[in-house]
Each structure stands twice: as structure tokens, then as C-alpha cells.
Amino acid sequence: MSSALAFGILLVLGGLGGVVYGLYALFRGGRGQSGGIGPLPERGVHMIAGVRMLAVGALVLAAGVYVLWSYFS
């Protein structure tokens, strides 16, 4: 197995994990919890983290797809 193939698979899996975790944080995170950071409630903190994880996960997923596409073409 080539190192480019292994790196592409690793990026795709990591990107999928980031996207799934980001979606979970957006839809489920912070419900029924009290607390937070200053003026932001716990739900708001999870919304910010979910958007950030979703964006980074999508970028990593796109990079992995690009690496695999360049490997197979």
C-alpha cells in the first residue's frame, strides 16, 4: 500500500469523523445543561464548536478525496 493511499484514507476517515461530530454538536450538544462561558449559554458554546468542527471536517474530507483522486488518476 502506498503512503499516499494510506494518507488519503486517513484524511477521509478523519474528515468524516469531524463532520459527524460537528453535526452531533449542532443538533444534540448542550441540551438540558446549565452553565456556559460568560454570556454564552452551554447551547451557544456547542453551536460554535459544532460549526467549527463541521467546517474543519469538511476541509479535511475534501483534502482526503483530493489525495485519493490524485492517487487513482
QUIPEQUI-V906595 format. One record per pair of residues at least 24 apart in sequence whose ideal C-beta (glycine too) atoms are under 10 Angstrom apart, sorted by sequence separation. I is the first residue (numbers start at 1). GAP is how many residues later the second one is. If there is no record, write none. Layout:
i:I gap:GAP
i:I gap:GAP
This chain:
i:25 gap:24
i:26 gap:24
i:29 gap:24
i:25 gap:25
i:26 gap:25
i:24 gap:26
i:25 gap:26
i:22 gap:27
i:23 gap:27
i:25 gap:27
i:26 gap:27
i:21 gap:28
i:22 gap:28
i:25 gap:28
i:26 gap:28
i:21 gap:29
i:22 gap:29
i:24 gap:29
i:25 gap:29
i:22 gap:30
i:23 gap:30
i:24 gap:30
i:22 gap:31
i:23 gap:31
i:21 gap:32
i:22 gap:32
i:20 gap:33
i:21 gap:33
i:22 gap:33
i:18 gap:34
i:19 gap:34
i:20 gap:34
i:22 gap:34
i:23 gap:34
i:18 gap:35
i:19 gap:35
i:22 gap:35
i:17 gap:36
i:18 gap:36
i:19 gap:36
i:21 gap:36
i:22 gap:36
i:18 gap:37
i:19 gap:37
i:20 gap:37
i:18 gap:38
i:19 gap:38
i:18 gap:39
i:19 gap:39
i:17 gap:40
i:18 gap:40
i:15 gap:41
i:16 gap:41
i:18 gap:41
i:19 gap:41
i:14 gap:42
i:15 gap:42
i:18 gap:42
i:19 gap:42
i:14 gap:43
i:15 gap:43
i:17 gap:43
i:18 gap:43
i:15 gap:44
i:16 gap:44
i:17 gap:44
i:15 gap:45
i:16 gap:45
i:14 gap:46
i:15 gap:46
i:13 gap:47
i:14 gap:47
i:15 gap:47
i:11 gap:48
i:12 gap:48
i:13 gap:48
i:15 gap:48
i:16 gap:48
i:11 gap:49
i:12 gap:49
i:14 gap:49
i:15 gap:49
i:10 gap:50
i:11 gap:50
i:12 gap:50
i:14 gap:50
i:15 gap:50
i:11 gap:51
i:12 gap:51
i:13 gap:51
i:11 gap:52
i:12 gap:52
i:11 gap:53
i:12 gap:53
i:10 gap:54
i:11 gap:54
i:8 gap:55
i:9 gap:55
i:11 gap:55
i:12 gap:55
i:7 gap:56
i:8 gap:56
i:11 gap:56
i:12 gap:56
i:7 gap:57
i:8 gap:57
i:10 gap:57
i:11 gap:57
i:8 gap:58
i:9 gap:58
i:8 gap:59
i:9 gap:59
i:7 gap:60
i:8 gap:60
i:6 gap:61
i:7 gap:61
i:8 gap:61
i:5 gap:62
i:8 gap:62
i:9 gap:62
i:4 gap:63
i:5 gap:63
i:8 gap:63
i:4 gap:64
i:7 gap:64
i:8 gap:64
i:6 gap:65
i:4 gap:66
i:5 gap:66
i:4 gap:67
i:5 gap:67
i:3 gap:68
i:4 gap:68
i:2 gap:69
